[in-house]
């Protein structure tokens, strides 16, 4: 994530485009320092990107007053202590999520950042995906009418790592290292639901570890102790019911790796990462249930592809530019450490709901 989405697809393109344009005679130009544990990897990244400054000494860089923002893409369990250290050094914070393993630690990060007076933001990239941006546009145009329900299907087959290399890191499947699909994905689902459809009020969830043995980056077997699938229902403040399936143990037969179907009284839409298919009330077919006869009706043909009416940049890059404007020009930026804590809270309550096999209320963190 740090290398691909944030460095190669966000910071480097921002530099190459001449910075974030504020006006005809003002731009914001990031001046990054690459920080990591492996000097060989850092040197290679430096050569690849043209960014000269790199180091394995984070403490030294935190002491440097020229460095104003600390960005964190560490493993979840390592994130809180490093963010606290950066806040103590007076740095503004931008980081990946989840921000912590539990709600109390996530809320504490927001509290100490506010007390120190530093600005803070958290990556909530899916809000700027073309597919979800189009859903937001449809809602603003009242395409759906009264919103009824949301269904999301996310996931793909992550190989075990024995005969085919796994496409996700092994720590994702060890609960003791901060792994688990509920912690990973519920942080996404919280901000997607809150921002597009309504705030989450209750959650019911069943988490599962379908594959309990996997192979790490060295080909060594290990016990997969974290959940690799979650089946959840969220009740929103406006009565909307949202059903979300998340799985790293499913094979894809749908339009995209994640799809969101939104149903309303006036119409429905199905969004993937980039495309959206719509079906207004006036173009809705009238099927009749009869399993005793073959049907040649193709229901996919009843949907219309929503046209692209604008150009869409990389979602991570868009949010980076908004955060940089927030830091330099003090423009509003609401996706902060408190919003991130809401995601951790939903994950924690999801685990509780799964363990107790009951509905759990989602109290306000404000």
Secondary structure, DSSP 8 states (H G I E B T S, - for coil): -IIIIIIIIIIHHHHHTTSEEEETTEEE-----EE-S-HHHHHHHHHHH----EES-HHHHHH-TT--EEEE-S-HHHHHHHHHHHHHTT-EEEE-S---SSHHHHHHHHHHHHHHT--EEE--GGGGSHHHHHHHHHHHTTSSSSEEEEEEEEE-B---SSSS--SS-GGGG-GGGT--HHHHHHHHHHHHHHHHT--EEEEEEEEE----EEE-TTS-EEE--S--EEEEEEEETTS-EEEEEEESB----SSSSEEEEEEESSEEEEE-SS-EEEEEGGG-------TTS-----GGGG-EE----S----HHHHHHHHHHHHHHH-------HHHHHHHHHHHHHHHHHHHHTS-EE-----
